[in-house]
Amino acid sequence: MGQVSLRGVHKRFGEVHVIKGVDLEVRDGEFLVFVGPSGCGKTTLLRMVAGLETITEGELHIDGLMANEVRPSERGAAMVFQSYALYPHMTVAENMGFALKMAGVAKADRDQQVGRAAEALRMTDLLGRFPKELSGGQRQRVAIGRAIVRKPKVFLFDEPLSNLDAALRVSMRIELSRLHQELRTTMIYVTHDQVEAMTLGDRIAVFNQGRIEQVGAPLDLYNRPRNEFVAGFLGAPRINLVPRPAEGASAPHRALWQALVDPSHFARAERAGLRPEHLHLGAAGTGIAATVELVEQLGDAAIVHLRVAGLSDLLIAKVSAAEGRVNAGDAIGLLPAVETALIFDDQGLRVAGGLA
């Protein structure tokens, strides 16, 4: 079992209010990702679950038992840090089994548990090496193995892949996903990388300034964000936000607004959001007039930055490579997939739109 419940949790460092009343239920066996910008409180909350930070107010329950005052070593949680924190004078096997040794576990049992963890992580052949002989990805696997041997109820990951290069991060994401499927142990994972969040999490909790804005399955949050913050944080390139046209706004701005916002929502609508993949390009004279400012060719796709008269921000379209065969300065027409538009009110809350 590995259920974690946070009820009205606050954290203050003196006058600084870091965590502002978090309520969250983490299901047994799920992979939950905390995501948000730097300084939003996600790592602090993870450390509170681990017992490395005290809870100023509220309750933490692990498997139904109040854990606020329980020692970190007795909570059934194992944390994997951003830094590997391996002992350089110990072999991989000794690093992985160190906590068991300190707990008085017999050597034969230690070796057996370390062996099983190494097999799960596909690193049996590395057990005799020292940390200096390992790559970054291998060192991180040792750190994960050190947590596995403790047989925790909950794994806590604090941006464990941030020190790895892009290709290795992809490989390690696959390994972590496979490991979760095999162990079926509850995992809480902190990252600022939305790609990691979208690809790893059964559910995602989006943090902002010490609060959770929304919790849900990755595609639910992407297609039906609760508010502008969630819509803007998830998705690359960023979502396009079109403000309500003021009196005297340009004809293209008004035309885009009228295309995206159903008349029945005009009274409440303040901004309309459209994902870049839902903004298509047509010939000049079709759709809504725009000018190409910049084209980023990605091989299979292109990111096209577009100027619409009257809008202060450029719009971004993510299109196929063939559709993106345009050049800076070209006049084109925009063909938005209007049925995908998200409508937000003056408080930034989604009041309409979103894919099912």
C-alpha positions as CSV (number, residue, x, y, z in Angstrom):
1,M,0.0,0.0,0.0
2,G,1.2,3.5,-0.7
3,Q,-1.7,6.0,-0.4
4,V,-0.6,9.6,0.5
5,S,-3.1,12.2,1.7
6,L,-2.4,15.9,2.1
7,R,-5.1,17.9,3.9
8,G,-4.9,21.6,4.2
9,V,-1.1,21.6,4.2
10,H,0.8,24.8,4.6
11,K,4.5,25.6,4.9
12,R,6.0,28.9,6.1
13,F,9.7,29.9,6.4
14,G,9.3,32.8,8.8
15,E,7.1,35.3,7.0
16,V,7.4,33.6,3.6
17,H,4.3,31.5,2.9
18,V,5.6,28.7,0.5
19,I,2.8,26.1,0.5
20,K,-0.7,27.6,0.7
21,G,-3.3,25.0,1.7
22,V,-2.7,22.0,-0.5
23,D,-5.3,19.2,-0.5
24,L,-4.2,16.1,-2.5
25,E,-5.0,12.4,-2.6
26,V,-2.3,10.2,-4.1
27,R,-3.6,6.9,-5.1
28,D,-2.0,3.6,-4.3
29,G,0.3,2.5,-7.1
30,E,0.0,5.6,-9.3
31,F,2.7,7.7,-10.9
32,L,1.9,11.3,-9.9
33,V,3.9,14.1,-11.3
34,F,4.3,17.5,-9.7
35,V,5.0,20.1,-12.4
36,G,5.4,23.9,-12.3
37,P,7.9,26.7,-12.7
38,S,10.9,27.2,-10.4
39,G,9.9,28.4,-7.0
40,C,6.3,27.2,-7.1
41,G,6.6,24.9,-4.1
42,K,6.7,21.4,-5.7
43,T,10.0,20.3,-4.2
44,T,9.2,21.7,-0.8
45,L,6.0,19.7,-0.7
46,L,7.8,16.6,-1.8
47,R,10.3,17.1,1.0
48,M,7.4,17.5,3.5
49,V,6.1,14.1,2.4
50,A,9.6,12.7,2.9
51,G,9.9,14.3,6.4
52,L,12.9,16.5,5.4
53,E,10.7,19.6,6.0
54,T,8.3,20.1,8.8
55,I,4.6,20.8,8.1
56,T,3.6,24.2,9.5
57,E,-0.2,23.5,9.3
58,G,-2.3,20.6,8.0
59,E,-2.1,16.9,8.0
60,L,-0.1,14.3,6.1
61,H,-1.4,10.7,6.1
62,I,0.5,7.7,4.6
63,D,-1.7,4.6,4.3
64,G,-4.3,6.2,6.6
65,L,-1.8,7.0,9.4
66,M,-0.9,10.5,10.5
67,A,2.7,11.0,9.5
68,N,3.4,14.6,10.5
69,E,5.7,13.7,13.4
70,V,6.9,10.3,12.1
71,R,10.7,10.1,11.6
72,P,11.7,10.2,7.9
73,S,13.2,6.7,8.1
74,E,9.9,5.3,9.4
75,R,7.5,6.8,6.9
76,G,8.0,4.1,4.2
77,A,9.1,6.7,1.7
78,A,12.4,6.6,-0.2
79,M,13.7,9.8,-2.0
80,V,15.8,10.0,-5.1
81,F,17.6,13.4,-5.4
82,Q,18.7,15.5,-8.3
83,S,22.3,15.0,-7.2
84,Y,23.2,11.3,-7.1
85,A,24.9,11.6,-3.7
86,L,26.8,8.3,-4.1
87,Y,29.7,7.4,-1.8
88,P,32.8,7.5,-4.1
89,H,34.8,5.0,-2.1
90,M,32.0,2.3,-2.3
91,T,31.1,0.0,-5.2
92,V,27.7,0.1,-6.8
93,A,26.6,-2.9,-4.7
94,E,27.9,-1.2,-1.5
95,N,26.2,2.0,-2.3
96,M,22.9,0.3,-3.0
97,G,23.1,-1.9,0.2
98,F,24.4,0.8,2.6
99,A,21.0,1.6,4.1
100,L,20.3,-2.1,4.7
101,K,23.7,-2.5,6.3
102,M,23.0,0.4,8.7
103,A,19.6,-1.2,9.5
104,G,21.4,-4.4,10.5
105,V,20.3,-6.6,7.6
106,A,22.5,-9.7,7.2
107,K,25.0,-9.6,4.3
108,A,23.4,-12.6,2.6
109,D,20.0,-10.9,2.6
110,R,21.6,-7.6,1.6
111,D,23.2,-9.2,-1.4
112,Q,20.0,-10.8,-2.4
113,Q,18.0,-7.6,-2.3
114,V,20.7,-5.6,-4.0
115,G,20.9,-8.3,-6.7
116,R,17.1,-8.1,-7.3
117,A,17.2,-4.3,-7.6
118,A,20.1,-4.4,-9.9
119,E,18.3,-6.9,-12.1
120,A,15.2,-4.7,-12.3
121,L,17.4,-1.8,-13.3
122,R,19.4,-3.9,-15.8
123,M,22.7,-3.1,-14.1
124,T,23.9,-6.4,-12.6
125,D,27.2,-6.1,-14.5
126,L,27.9,-2.8,-12.8
127,L,27.7,-3.9,-9.2
128,G,31.5,-4.1,-8.8
129,R,32.3,-0.7,-10.2
130,F,32.9,2.6,-8.4
131,P,30.8,5.8,-9.1
132,K,33.7,7.4,-11.0
133,E,33.6,4.6,-13.5
134,L,29.9,5.2,-14.3
135,S,28.1,7.5,-16.7
136,G,25.5,10.0,-15.5
137,G,22.6,7.8,-16.4
138,Q,24.3,4.8,-14.6
139,R,24.9,6.8,-11.5
140,Q,21.2,7.8,-11.4
141,R,20.2,4.2,-11.7
142,V,22.4,3.4,-8.7
143,A,20.6,6.1,-6.8
144,I,17.2,4.7,-7.8
145,G,18.5,1.2,-6.9
146,R,19.4,2.4,-3.4
147,A,15.8,3.5,-3.0
148,I,14.4,0.2,-4.4
149,V,16.2,-2.0,-1.9
150,R,14.4,-0.3,1.0
151,K,11.1,-1.6,-0.4
152,P,9.3,1.7,0.3
153,K,5.6,2.3,0.1
154,V,6.3,5.5,-1.8
155,F,9.1,6.6,-4.1
156,L,9.8,10.3,-4.2
157,F,11.8,11.7,-7.1
158,D,13.2,15.3,-7.1
159,E,14.1,16.2,-10.7
160,P,16.2,13.1,-11.0
161,L,16.9,13.5,-14.7
162,S,17.8,17.2,-14.9
163,N,21.5,16.6,-14.9
164,L,21.4,14.3,-17.9
165,D,21.6,15.2,-21.6
166,A,18.5,15.2,-23.8
167,A,19.0,11.8,-25.3
168,L,19.8,10.2,-21.9
169,R,16.7,11.8,-20.4
170,V,14.5,10.1,-23.0
171,S,16.2,6.8,-22.2
172,M,15.8,7.2,-18.5
173,R,12.1,8.2,-18.8
174,I,11.5,4.9,-20.6
175,E,13.4,3.0,-17.8
176,L,11.4,4.8,-15.1
177,S,8.1,4.0,-16.8
178,R,9.0,0.4,-17.2
179,L,10.1,0.2,-13.6
180,H,6.8,1.6,-12.4
181,Q,4.9,-1.0,-14.4
182,E,7.0,-3.7,-12.8
183,L,7.0,-2.5,-9.2
184,R,3.5,-1.0,-9.1
185,T,4.7,1.1,-6.2
186,T,3.4,4.7,-5.7
187,M,5.7,7.2,-7.2
188,I,5.6,11.0,-6.8
189,Y,7.9,12.8,-9.3
190,V,8.9,16.5,-9.3
191,T,9.9,18.2,-12.6
192,H,9.7,21.5,-14.3
193,D,9.9,19.7,-17.7
194,Q,6.4,19.4,-19.1
195,V,7.5,16.7,-21.5
196,E,8.5,14.5,-18.6
197,A,5.2,15.3,-16.9
198,M,3.1,14.4,-20.0
199,T,5.0,11.2,-20.8
200,L,5.5,9.8,-17.3
201,G,2.5,10.7,-15.2
202,D,-0.7,8.8,-14.7
203,R,-1.9,12.1,-13.3
204,I,-0.2,15.5,-13.2
205,A,-0.5,18.2,-10.4
206,V,0.2,21.6,-11.8
207,F,1.7,24.0,-9.2
208,N,1.7,27.7,-9.2
209,Q,2.9,30.0,-6.3
210,G,2.4,27.4,-3.6
211,R,-1.0,26.1,-4.8
212,I,-2.2,23.3,-7.0
213,E,-4.0,24.8,-10.0
214,Q,-5.3,21.5,-11.4
215,V,-4.9,17.7,-11.0
216,G,-5.7,15.2,-13.8
217,A,-4.6,12.9,-16.5
218,P,-2.1,14.5,-18.9
219,L,-4.4,14.8,-21.9
220,D,-7.3,16.0,-19.7
221,L,-5.2,18.9,-18.5
222,Y,-3.9,19.6,-22.0
223,N,-7.3,19.5,-23.7
224,R,-9.4,20.9,-20.8
225,P,-7.2,23.2,-18.7
226,R,-9.0,24.7,-15.7
227,N,-7.4,28.1,-16.4
228,E,-5.0,30.1,-18.5
229,F,-2.0,29.2,-16.3
230,V,-2.4,25.5,-16.9
231,A,-3.1,26.1,-20.6
232,G,0.0,28.2,-20.9
233,F,2.3,25.9,-18.9
234,L,1.5,22.7,-20.6
235,G,2.3,22.5,-24.3
236,A,5.2,23.4,-26.5
237,P,5.2,25.6,-28.3
238,R,3.1,27.8,-26.0
239,I,-0.6,28.2,-26.5
240,N,-1.8,31.2,-28.5
241,L,-3.9,33.7,-26.5
242,V,-6.0,36.2,-28.4
243,P,-7.4,39.1,-26.3
244,R,-10.9,40.5,-26.7
245,P,-10.7,43.2,-29.4
246,A,-11.1,46.7,-28.1
247,E,-13.1,49.3,-29.9
248,G,-11.2,50.3,-33.0
249,A,-9.3,47.0,-33.2
250,S,-7.9,45.9,-36.6
251,A,-10.1,43.9,-39.0
252,P,-7.9,40.7,-38.8
253,H,-8.0,40.8,-35.0
254,R,-11.8,41.1,-35.0
255,A,-12.1,38.4,-37.6
256,L,-9.9,36.0,-35.5
257,W,-11.9,36.7,-32.4
258,Q,-15.2,36.1,-34.1
259,A,-13.9,32.9,-35.6
260,L,-12.7,31.5,-32.2
261,V,-15.5,32.7,-29.9
262,D,-19.1,31.6,-30.3
263,P,-21.4,34.6,-29.9
264,S,-23.1,32.9,-27.0
265,H,-19.8,33.3,-25.0
266,F,-19.1,36.9,-26.0
267,A,-20.3,38.3,-22.7
268,R,-17.9,36.3,-20.6
269,A,-15.0,35.8,-22.9
270,E,-11.9,37.8,-22.3
271,R,-9.3,35.7,-24.1
272,A,-9.4,32.8,-26.6
273,G,-6.7,30.2,-26.6
274,L,-5.6,28.0,-29.6
275,R,-2.9,25.4,-29.6
276,P,-0.2,25.9,-32.3
277,E,-1.1,22.5,-33.9
278,H,-4.7,23.8,-34.4
279,L,-3.6,26.8,-36.4
280,H,-3.3,25.9,-40.1
281,L,-1.9,27.9,-43.0
282,G,-3.6,28.8,-46.2
283,A,-2.9,30.9,-49.2
284,A,-3.1,34.7,-49.0
285,G,-6.7,35.9,-49.4
286,T,-8.1,32.9,-47.5
287,G,-8.9,32.8,-43.8
288,I,-7.5,35.6,-41.7
289,A,-4.7,37.8,-43.1
290,A,-1.2,37.3,-41.5
291,T,2.4,37.7,-42.3
292,V,5.2,35.2,-41.6
293,E,7.9,36.5,-39.3
294,L,10.0,33.4,-38.7
295,V,10.1,29.8,-39.7
296,E,11.8,27.1,-37.6
297,Q,12.3,23.9,-39.5
298,L,12.3,20.8,-37.3
299,G,12.5,18.2,-40.1
300,D,9.1,16.5,-39.8
301,A,7.4,19.8,-38.8
302,A,7.8,23.5,-38.8
303,I,7.2,26.2,-36.2
304,V,5.9,29.3,-37.9
305,H,5.7,32.6,-36.1
306,L,3.0,34.9,-37.5
307,R,2.1,38.6,-37.3
308,V,-1.6,39.5,-37.3
309,A,-2.3,43.2,-37.6
310,G,-3.5,44.6,-34.2
311,L,-2.1,41.8,-32.0
312,S,0.9,42.7,-29.9
313,D,2.1,39.0,-29.6
314,L,3.1,36.8,-32.5
315,L,0.9,33.7,-33.1
316,I,2.6,30.4,-33.4
317,A,1.6,27.5,-35.7
318,K,3.0,24.0,-35.6
319,V,2.5,22.5,-39.0
320,S,3.7,19.7,-41.2
321,A,7.0,20.3,-43.0
322,A,5.1,20.5,-46.3
323,E,2.6,23.0,-44.9
324,G,5.5,25.0,-43.4
325,R,7.2,25.7,-46.8
326,V,6.8,29.4,-46.3
327,N,9.4,32.2,-45.8
328,A,9.7,35.2,-43.6
329,G,7.7,38.1,-45.2
330,D,5.2,35.9,-46.9
331,A,1.5,37.0,-46.8
332,I,-0.7,34.0,-45.9
333,G,-4.1,33.2,-44.6
334,L,-4.8,31.6,-41.2
335,L,-7.3,28.8,-40.9
336,P,-7.9,28.1,-37.2
337,A,-9.5,24.9,-36.1
338,V,-12.2,26.8,-34.3
339,E,-13.8,23.8,-32.6
340,T,-10.6,23.4,-30.5
341,A,-10.6,26.9,-29.1
342,L,-10.5,27.5,-25.3
343,I,-12.4,30.5,-23.9
344,F,-11.2,32.2,-20.7
345,D,-13.0,34.9,-18.7
346,D,-11.5,38.0,-17.0
347,Q,-10.3,35.8,-14.1
348,G,-8.4,33.5,-16.4
349,L,-10.8,30.6,-15.9
350,R,-11.9,28.5,-18.8
351,V,-15.6,29.1,-19.4
352,A,-16.0,27.2,-22.7
353,G,-14.2,25.1,-25.2
354,G,-11.9,22.1,-24.9
355,L,-11.6,18.7,-26.6
356,A,-13.5,15.8,-25.2
